[in-house]
Amino acid sequence: MIIRSEKGQGLAEYALILALIAIAAVLALLFLSGAITSILSLIGKSL
């Protein structure tokens, strides 16, 4: 009887999810960088 460990598989799934979240965060920052810059600039001017 062969017993297979699923620890490696679970770890790989967590790594894949983390990679997808990181890619989504980078893409969001790239697309929203102009809006973020203008908001921070407005805040800086009002201070």
N, C-alpha and C positions, 0 to 999 in steps of 0.2 A: 504494500500500500504506500503510495507516494502522497506526502502532505506538502502542499504548496503554500508558501508564505505570501500574503497579500500586502505586506508592509511596503515593499518597493513600489507596488502599483499605486497605493494610496499617496505615497510621497510624490510620485510623478504627477498625479492628478493635482495635488496642491501646488506643485511647482508650475504646472501649466496654467492654473487659475491665476496665480500670482503674476505670471508673465503677461497674461491677457489684461489684467487690471493695470499693470504698469504701462502697457502699450496704450490703453484707453486714456490713462492720465496724461501721458505725453501728448497724444493727439488733441486732447481737450485743451491743454495749455497752448499748443501751437495755434489752434483755431481761435482761442479766446484771448490771446496775448494782447491784441490791440485794445480790446475792451478793458482788460485788467490794467494796462498801462494808462489809459485815459482816466479811469477811476482813481488810481493811485495818484496821478498827477493832480486831479481835482482836489483830492484830500490834502495833498501837500500844499497847494496854493491857498486853501482855506485856513490852514494852520498858520 
